Amino acid sequence: MNKNISLNPNRIVSFLKKSSEEFTKEDIIRFIKENDIRMVNFMYPAEDGRLKTLNFVINSEEYLETILTCGERVDGSSLFSFIEAGSSDLYVLPRFRTAFVDPFAEIPTVTMLCSFFNKDGQPLASSPEYTLRKACEAFKQTTGMEFYAMGELEYYVIAEDDCMYPAKDQKGYHESAPFSKFGDFRTQCMYCIASTGASIKYGHNEVGNFTENSMIYEQNEIEFLPVPAEQAADQLMLAKWIIRNLGHSYGYEVTFAPKITEGKAGSGMHIHMKIVKDGKNMMLHNGVLSEDARKAIAGMMVLAPSITAFGNKVPTSYFRLVPHQEAPTNVCWGDRNRSVLVRVPLGWTAAKDMCAVANPLEKANDSAHPEKQTVEMRSPDASADIYQLLASLCVAVRTGFELDNALEIAERCYVDVDIHKEENQAKAEALEHLPSNCSDSADCLAAQRAYYEKYGVFSPEMIDGVVARLKAYDDKELAKKAKEDSSLVSEIVKTYFHCG
């Protein structure tokens, strides 16, 4: 058996003994028939970034075949603001590779994510999922490579404080029980997420923790492994859905909001990326960052101001993107540097067998692991439409390969100091700044929209819709008003507490 299948926690993968990418309609029907599955759910993200659900009771094999083949109609105008009510019907069709057994359903249920199609049977041009697919296809046609991504999903768990073993305020990083209160909840989340087919790297406590009004707020993180970007988006969507549902069953409140109070760590959704050709990671050459990687970074430097329009979609996003914290504010990149926008993390390039040093019984094998090297975009948070965000990053990376002066841009934007320190203020001021509110992000997207619309990746309707939604917040003076009125911060936080 394929070693990548033998330990897979997805019940359908285990039963069929094949990877999810190989699932066919016949496979889904066989699993349903032989495992006493009684219902099918279709799920799909709408403009608000949340998954919507359509339930089907299986009443015959003929009906099951029909819904898997033909999908079903939905009201597009209730899902997307840019679709007119007068011609709003859309089709939703399941993507078989996303099938999993619903971990929350009392009645045995198989759930699948869906794609949108218009009245002519064509993929909906403004669908976020299809936009990401177009971005990945354009990237491959332009570069001959594939775009891989993974997310770091941060969130707070909130529950009554038991007052035992209090953790130190804002010192929760990798804390263990009993000082960590929600480790068991996190591992349950991880297992449920993995059962949908997601590739998880690890989970841990994050920095943020505090108590307020007899409630404990503890920040956690679940990080994924790099996979093709379309799969990465599906995995993050399902992960948020699972963490919220499981939290609800435990009586916990969970929030992915970028900022929930002043002076405490905010939650981001950092995105790691790598570019792959014929199965080989192209981020390194002879153990150092490759020209391809630096071109990719240059593209992100150029489009960074407008990427926030997809990755930071609520006013509280910009309460997180402030100076002198770990969240970035300047357009720059660096090695292992957490003050920059794009970070090049450690990549196991030293060609030293640390395993043999830690475990003397192991035979030494000094070899590098270039397949692990990624670059990390640190500005996004979970208010993002995940499909739009990954599509925008894919466009940015592709743009880097299309720029004649990409390597020059990369060199100019490189920093090797903490730019938030006072002695580096001049360096920080010389760099371009990220937008400081939704309205400015909308202006940046409007100015750079041609990059996104090239090759028909982002539809004009989608760009118009994102710009209009960001402008509607009218938040140019919000930070100033919040400084003058502390009660306004609580009101704003409450409004966007369950964003995305």
N, C-alpha and C positions, 0 to 999 in steps of 0.2 A: 504494500500500500504506500502511496505517496506520503513521505514523512510530514508534509505540510497539512495533511488531512487527518492523520491518525490521532492527533490530540485536539482536533478542532472542536470547540464547544457548541458550534451550531448543529442542532439536531438533524437538520436536513442534509447538511454536508456529511455528517457521520452515517446517516442512513443510506444515502445514495453512493457514498464512497467516491465522490468527485467534488472538485472545487466549485464554489458558487458561480464562478465565471462560465462554467460549463452547463449550468442548469438550463433545461428545456421545459417547454410546456408539459410534455409527457412526464418529465421527472416530477414536476409539481403535482400533477394529477395522481401519479402513483404514490407519492408520499402521503397525500391527503387521504386516499382510499385505504392505504395499508396502516395508517396511524390514527384512525378514527377522528380525523379533523372534521369539525362541524361547521366552521365559519371561515370566511376569508375577509381580511381587511385590506383596503387600498389606502395608502397614506401619501400625502404630497404637500410640499410647502407652499404657502401663499405669500402675498406681498409683505405681511407682517413678520415673516421669517419663522413662523410656527408651523408644525405639521398638522394637517387636517385629515380627518378619517371618514371613510365610507365603508359601512359594514354590509356583508352579504351572508345570508344563510344558505348553505349548500343544500338544495332540495333535489338535485339529480346530477348525474355525471354530465348530461347534456348542458344543463345550466352552467355548471362549473367550466366546461369547455368554452361556452359562449362568453362568460365574463373574462376569462383569461385571454381569449382571442380578440374580442371586440372592445373590452373595457366598458366604460359607462360614461354617460353625459353628466356634466356638472355646470353650475352657474359661474362662469368666469368673472362676471362683474362683481360678484360677492367675494372673489378671491383677489382680484387685481383692480386697482383704481383706473388703470388705463383702458380697460375693456368696457365698452358701452353696453348698457342694459338691453338696448334694442337688438343686439346681435351678440349675445353673451355666451351661447353654448360652446363648451369645450369638451373634448374627449379626454379621459384619463386612461392610460394603458399601463399595466404593471410591467416592471423590469424584473424578470425572473431571477436574476442574479442577486437581488436584494431580499429574497424570501427568507423568513425566519419564523419560528414558533413564538407567538406573542407571550412574553413571560408574565403578563398581568391578567390575561383573559381567563375567567373561570371556565368558559366553554372553550374547548380546544380550537385554536385559531391560528391560521397562517397569515402573516402580514407581509405585504410587499410595498415598496415605494413605487411611485408612478411617474410617467412623463405626460405632458400635455400636448394635445394635437388640436388643430383648428378644424373648421367645417370641411375643408378640402382634404383632410387626412394628412396634412403636413405638420411637422413639429412646430409648436407655437414659438414664433421668432423671439418673443419677449419673455419666454419662460426662463427663470433663473437656471434650472437644470440644463436646458438646451443651450443656453448662453455659455455655460462652462464647457459643454461638449464641443461647441464651435471654437472656443478659445483653445482647447487642447488640440483639435484637429488643425487649426491654423498654425499653432506652434510646431507641430510635427511636420507639416508641409513646408514650413519656412526653414526649420533647423535640422530636420531629420532625427529629432530627438523627442523623447516623451517627458512630460512634466509631472513630477511626483510631489506630493505634499503630505503634511501631517499637522495636526493641531495640538496645542497645549490648552486644555479646557479648564479654566479656573472658576471656582464658584464658592459661595459661602453657604454653610449649613447653619440654621438658626433654631435653637430649642431652649427650653427652660434650663437655667444653670443649676447644676447639682452642688455647686460650691466646693467640690472635692478636687484636689490636685489642680489648682488653677494654673493655667499656662501663662507664661510671661507675655505681657502685651506686646504685640507686633514682633514676637520672637518664635513663631510657630513652625518655622521651616523644618520639615522632615521630623517633626515631633512624634513621639510614640505614646501609646497608652501607658499609664492612665491620664497623662497630661493632655494627650489627644483624645477627644471625646467621640469622634465620628469615624474612626478608622474602620470599624466593622461595617458601617454603612457604606463607606467608600468601596471596600472590597466586594460587597454585594452588588453595588453599582457596576463595578468592573466586570464581574462575572456575567451579569445580565447583558451588558453591552457586548461582551465577547460572544455571547450566545446568538446575537444577531449577525455574527460574521465579521465584526470589527477586529482589527489588529491593534491591540493595546500594547504599549511599551511598558508603562508603569503608572503607579499612583502614589501620592504622598500628601502630607500636610504642607500647606504653603505658609508664607510669613504671617498673614493677617489673622489675628484673633483678639477679641476683646469682649467684655461683658457690659451690658447696658440694660437698665430696668429689669434686672433679674433674668435676662436672656443672655445666652452665650452665642457669639458669632465666630465661627471657625472656618477659615479658608482652606480649601482642598484643591488638588489638581489631578487630573487624569490626562496622560500624554499618550499619543498614538504613534504607530510606526509608519514610515513613509510608504505610500501606495499611490497608484495613479490618481490624479487629482479628483476625478469624478467619484471614485470610491471614497476618497478622503472626505469629501463633502457629505456623502450619504452617511458615513460613520459619525461625523460630528452632529448631524441633525438627529440621528437616532439616539446618540449619547445624551443630548440635552433632554430629549423626551423621556428617556429611561430614568435619569437622575431625578427629574421632577416627579415622575410617577412614584418611584420608590420612596422618595422623600415624603410624599403625601401619605403613603401607606404607613410610614413610621411616625407620622405626626410631626415631621420636621418641615420647616419652610426652607426652600432652596432658592437662591438668586444668582444669576449670572451677570447682574448689573455691573457696569464698569466702575461705579463708585456708589457706596452706600452710606458713607459718612465722612466728614472732614478728618484729616489727620491719620487715617487708617489706610492700609494697603487696598488699592483697587484691584479689580479682576480684569485681566486681559485674556485674549485668545491668540497667543503668538502662533505664527504659521512658519513651519520649517519647510524648505523646498530643496529639491535636487533635480538635476536633469540627467536623463538616462538614454544611452544609445546602445542597442544590441545587448541589453541587460547590464551594461557597465555604467557605473556612476561617473559622470564627466566633470565633477566638481574639483577633482584634483589631477595634477600632472606632476609626476616625479615627486610626490609627497608634499607639494605646495599647491595653493589655490590656483586653478587653471585660468587661462584666458577666457574660456567659456564661462566660468563662474564669475569672473570680474565683469564680463559683458552683461550677464544676467543682473548683477548688482547695479550696474550703471543704469539699466532700464528701470529698476526700482527707484533709484535716486531721481530720475527724470519725472516719473509718474507718482512719486510719493505724495505730493499735495492732493491729488485727486483720488488716490487709493483710499484716503480717509472717508470719502463719500460713500464707499462700499463697506468699509471696515469699522466705522465709528458713526453710527446712524442715529444717536439720540443725544440731547444736550449734555447729559451727564458723562458721555464719553470724553468730553473736553475738560471735565473736572479731574479726570485721571491724567490727561496729557498735559501736565504742568511741570515746570522746571524743578530740579533738585529732588526728584524721585526717580525710581527705576524706569518709569514709562518715558518714552522718548519725546522730544520736542523739536529736535533739529534733524535736517536731512543729511545723514552721514552714516558711515559704516565702519566697522573695525573688528579686530580679532578678540574674541572672548571678552568684549567690552559691553557691559550692560547699560551704559549711558547712551548708546547709539541706536539708530533706527533699525539698521540691519546688522546683525551680529553673526560672525563666523565662529561657531562654538568649537570646542575640542572635537577632533575627528579621528582619534585613534591612529595617528600617522607616525607615531614614534618608532614603530617596528621593534618594540620591546615586549617580551612575553611576561606581562604582569601576572598572569594566571599562574605561571610556573614559580614566580617569586613568592606569591601568596600561598601556593600549594606545592611544596618541594617534591611530592611524589609524581607530579605531572612532568611529562617530557617537554623541555623547552622548545619553543617554535617561534622565533623572532620574525614576525611578519606583520605588516601594516594591514589595516582594514579600511581601504578607501571607500568601500561601499557605504560606510556610515556617515561620511561627511555631508553636512547640510549647511544652508544659510537660513537665518531666522529673521522674519519681519516681526517687529515687536510692537507696532502701533495698534493692530486690530483688537477689538473686544467682541464679546458675544452678542452685542446688539446687531452685528453684521448679518446680512443675508449671506450665508456661507457659500452658496453657489456663485453669487455675484462677486464676493470677495476673492475666491480662488480664481475666478475668471479674470478679474482685474490684475491679479498677481501674474497669471499666465501671460496676459497681454504685456505687462511690464517687462517680464523676462524676455519675451519675444522681441519687444522693442529694442532691448539692449543689443540684440544680434543684428538689428537693422540700422543702428547708429554708426556712422563712420568714425566718430570720436568717442566711442564707448569706453575704451581703456583710459583715455584722458579724463573723462568724467569720473570714472572709478577712482583714479589716483587723486583727483582734486577733492573728492568727498571723503577720503580716508582719514580717520583720526585714531590716535593711539594713546589718548589721555581721557580722563573722566571730564567731559565737557561741562558737567554741572558744578565742578569745583570753581571757587572764586578766581583762582590763579589762571584758569583757562577761559575766563569770560570773553576775552577778545576773540578767541578761536570760535566760541559758540556764536557770537554775534556776527561773525563773518559767514556763517553757514545759513542756508535757507531754513526757514521755520515752517513747521507743519501748521495747517489751519488751526485756529483757536476756538472755532464754533461750527455748528452745522451750516450756517449761512455761508461762511467763507469756504467750507468744503464744497458746497454747491457751486460757488463761483469758480473754484479750481477745476471741478469736473466739467463745467460748461466751457472753460478755456481749453481743456485738453481732450474734449470728447472725440476728436478725430482719431486719436490713437485707439480708442476703444471701438469705434465704429468701423475701423479698417477691416477689410475682409468680411464685413457683415457680422462680426462677432457679437457686439452689443447692438441691439436695435435702437433706432432713434427714439422710439416710444419708451423704451426702458430708461434711457438716459434722461429724457424729459421727465419721466415719472420720479426718478431718484432726485433730480434737481428740485422739482416742485415740492416733494415731501420734505426735503431738508430745509428749503426756504420757508416752508410753512411754520417751522418752529420759531422763526423771528427771534433768534437768540444772540444776536450780535452784542447786546449789552447785558446779557444774562450774568456773566461772571462778575461784572462790576456791581450789578444790583444785589447779587448774592453776598458779596463782601459787605455791603451796606446793611443788609437785612439777613441775619443768620437763620431766621425762621423760613426764609425762602428756600434755603438749601434742603431742608427736610421735606418741603412740599415738592420740590423737583425730584428728589430721590424717590419719594413715594410714587410719583407719576410714572417713572420709568423703572420701577423695581423689578418688574418681570418682563423686561424687553427681550426681544429676539426669541 
